[in-house]
Amino acid sequence: MGAKIVAVSVNRKSLSKKQRATEILKRLKLLYPDATCSLDYSTPVQLLVATILSAQCTDERVNKVTPALFTRFPDAESLANADLTELEELVRSTGFYRNKAKNIQGACRMIVREFNSVVPNQMEQLLKLPGVARKTANVVLAHAYGINAGVTVDTHVKRLSQRLGLTKYTEPVPIEQDLMKLLPQPDWENWSISLIYHGRAVCKARSPSCDICDLADLCAMNREIT
């Protein structure tokens, strides 16, 4: 986390939604200059698998599971041919392990069969893979290939974007569409990663620390300016 921001408080109502998003992004970059994907991986397929496992599970827990998983099954071919029961046991502690193991194997079989064992670098192709929606596809494209195809919307990004008043939607796809209109494309993934950091450290689900939040004056939860 970066140093505490010394910024002049702004009147949220005097700014357009896009101006507020721009200012929030600027502050997030100062707060979390080294923000990056928290999942441990070495290859695109490992990132894909780790992201699938992260659904309704913490990155910390996923990172405890993947060393043994990737030692046993390091690539798409080995995952495609894995014994499903063994695969399930290796990912059991991430929750919903049967469905996750099934999707991982199904995705890897399609990667081997249709993409020459290489994780595709196009959104449309990634979305064909079992267990892959836009969140997973955005993470893979951004961190494995450096492609900002959209804004990754996880539980933190959803919660904070709503609290900040940047979207009124509750579903990931319309939230993503709202954010894509407000933010410059090169910063789409940086926005998501920084909000995740901020959600973990400050704007927590049950007890947000508004009194120490560097975004408070820009936030719709600030009743003094709502």
C-alpha positions in Angstrom: 0.0 0.0 0.0 1.2 3.5 -0.8 1.5 6.5 1.5 -1.5 8.3 2.8 -2.8 10.7 0.2 -2.7 14.4 1.0 -5.4 15.6 -1.3 -7.8 18.5 -1.4 -11.3 17.4 -0.7 -13.6 17.8 -3.6 -17.3 18.4 -3.8 -18.6 15.2 -5.3 -21.7 16.8 -6.6 -19.7 19.3 -8.7 -18.1 16.5 -10.7 -19.6 14.3 -13.4 -19.5 10.6 -12.9 -16.7 10.2 -15.3 -14.7 13.0 -13.6 -15.2 11.3 -10.3 -14.1 7.9 -11.7 -11.0 9.6 -13.1 -10.1 11.2 -9.8 -10.7 7.9 -7.9 -8.4 6.1 -10.4 -5.7 8.7 -9.8 -5.9 8.2 -6.1 -6.0 4.4 -6.3 -2.8 4.5 -8.4 -1.1 6.5 -5.6 -2.4 4.3 -2.9 -1.5 1.0 -4.5 1.3 1.6 -7.0 2.4 -2.0 -6.9 -1.0 -3.6 -7.2 -1.0 -6.8 -9.2 -2.8 -10.1 -9.5 -2.6 -11.9 -6.2 -2.8 -15.4 -7.7 0.4 -17.4 -8.1 1.0 -18.9 -11.6 3.7 -19.5 -14.2 1.8 -20.0 -17.4 -1.5 -18.8 -19.0 -3.2 -22.1 -18.3 -2.1 -22.0 -14.7 -3.6 -18.5 -14.4 -6.8 -19.8 -16.0 -7.1 -22.7 -13.6 -6.2 -20.5 -10.5 -8.9 -17.9 -11.6 -11.5 -20.7 -11.9 -10.6 -21.9 -8.5 -10.9 -18.4 -7.0 -14.7 -18.3 -7.5 -16.2 -17.9 -4.1 -12.8 -18.5 -2.6 -10.0 -16.3 -1.4 -6.8 -15.9 -3.5 -4.9 -16.9 -0.3 -6.6 -20.3 -0.2 -6.1 -20.8 -3.9 -2.4 -20.1 -3.6 -2.2 -22.8 -0.9 -3.8 -25.3 -3.3 -2.1 -24.6 -6.6 1.5 -25.6 -5.8 0.6 -29.3 -5.3 -1.9 -29.1 -8.2 0.5 -27.6 -10.7 3.3 -30.0 -9.6 1.1 -32.9 -10.4 -0.7 -31.4 -13.4 1.5 -28.5 -14.8 -0.1 -28.0 -18.2 -3.3 -28.3 -20.3 -2.5 -31.8 -21.5 -1.9 -33.2 -18.1 -5.0 -31.6 -16.7 -7.1 -32.8 -19.6 -6.0 -36.3 -19.0 -6.1 -36.2 -15.2 -8.1 -38.6 -13.1 -11.1 -36.5 -12.1 -11.3 -37.9 -8.6 -7.7 -37.0 -8.0 -8.2 -33.6 -9.4 -11.2 -33.1 -7.2 -9.2 -34.0 -4.1 -6.5 -31.6 -5.0 -8.9 -28.6 -5.3 -11.4 -29.7 -2.6 -10.5 -27.0 -0.1 -11.4 -24.2 -2.6 -15.1 -25.1 -2.3 -17.5 -26.3 -5.0 -14.6 -28.6 -5.9 -16.5 -31.1 -8.1 -17.9 -28.4 -10.4 -14.5 -26.6 -10.4 -12.6 -29.8 -11.2 -15.1 -30.7 -14.0 -14.8 -27.2 -15.5 -11.0 -27.2 -15.3 -10.7 -30.5 -17.1 -13.3 -29.5 -19.6 -11.6 -26.2 -20.4 -8.2 -27.9 -20.7 -9.6 -30.6 -23.0 -11.0 -27.9 -25.3 -7.7 -26.0 -25.2 -5.8 -29.1 -26.2 -8.4 -30.1 -28.9 -9.3 -26.8 -30.4 -6.4 -24.4 -29.6 -3.3 -26.6 -29.9 -2.8 -26.7 -26.2 -2.5 -22.9 -26.0 -4.9 -20.7 -23.9 -6.6 -18.5 -26.5 -6.0 -14.7 -26.3 -9.4 -13.6 -27.6 -12.5 -13.0 -25.4 -14.9 -14.8 -27.7 -12.7 -18.0 -27.7 -12.2 -17.9 -23.9 -15.9 -17.6 -23.2 -16.4 -20.9 -25.0 -14.4 -22.7 -22.4 -16.3 -24.5 -19.6 -16.4 -22.5 -16.4 -15.1 -19.3 -18.0 -17.2 -16.1 -17.9 -16.1 -12.6 -18.5 -14.4 -12.2 -15.1 -12.1 -15.1 -15.7 -11.5 -14.1 -19.3 -10.6 -10.6 -18.4 -8.1 -11.7 -15.8 -6.4 -14.1 -18.2 -6.3 -11.6 -21.0 -4.9 -8.8 -18.9 -2.3 -10.7 -16.8 -1.3 -13.5 -19.3 -1.4 -11.4 -22.5 -1.4 -7.8 -21.5 -4.8 -7.2 -23.2 -7.4 -5.0 -21.6 -10.6 -6.4 -23.1 -12.8 -5.4 -20.2 -13.1 -4.6 -16.5 -12.8 -7.5 -14.1 -15.8 -7.4 -11.8 -15.4 -9.6 -8.7 -17.2 -9.1 -5.3 -14.9 -6.2 -4.3 -15.2 -4.4 -7.6 -18.9 -4.8 -7.5 -19.3 -3.6 -3.9 -17.0 -0.6 -4.2 -18.2 0.6 -7.6 -21.8 0.6 -6.1 -20.7 2.4 -2.9 -18.8 5.0 -4.9 -22.0 5.6 -6.9 -20.5 4.6 -10.3 -23.1 2.0 -11.0 -26.5 1.1 -9.7 -26.5 -2.4 -11.2 -26.1 -5.6 -9.3 -25.0 -8.0 -12.0 -21.4 -8.2 -13.2 -22.0 -7.6 -17.0 -23.9 -4.3 -16.7 -21.5 -3.1 -13.9 -18.6 -3.8 -16.3 -20.3 -1.9 -19.1 -20.8 1.1 -16.9 -17.2 1.1 -15.8 -15.9 0.6 -19.3 -17.6 3.9 -20.3 -16.1 5.8 -17.4 -12.5 4.6 -17.4 -9.7 4.7 -20.0 -9.1 1.3 -21.5 -5.4 1.0 -20.6 -6.5 1.3 -16.9 -9.4 -1.2 -16.9 -7.5 -4.0 -15.2 -5.5 -1.6 -13.0 -8.9 -0.2 -11.7 -10.0 -3.7 -10.8 -6.9 -4.8 -9.0 -6.6 -1.5 -7.1 -10.2 -1.7 -6.0 -9.7 -5.2 -4.8 -6.7 -4.0 -2.7 -8.8 -1.2 -1.3 -11.8 -3.5 -0.6 -9.6 -5.8 1.4 -7.8 -3.1 3.3 -10.4 -0.3 3.8 -13.8 -0.7 2.2 -14.6 -4.0 3.7 -18.0 -5.6 3.1 -19.3 -5.5 6.7 -17.4 -2.7 8.3 -16.0 -0.1 5.8 -13.4 2.2 7.4 -14.9 5.4 5.9 -13.1 7.5 8.5 -9.7 6.6 7.1 -10.7 6.2 3.4 -8.9 8.4 0.9 -11.9 8.2 -1.4 -14.5 9.4 1.2 -15.1 12.8 -0.4 -15.8 11.1 -3.7 -18.0 8.4 -2.3 -21.8 8.2 -2.6 -21.8 6.7 1.0 -20.7 10.1 2.3 -24.0 11.4 3.5 -22.6 14.9 4.1 -22.6 15.5 0.3 -25.3 13.0 -0.9 
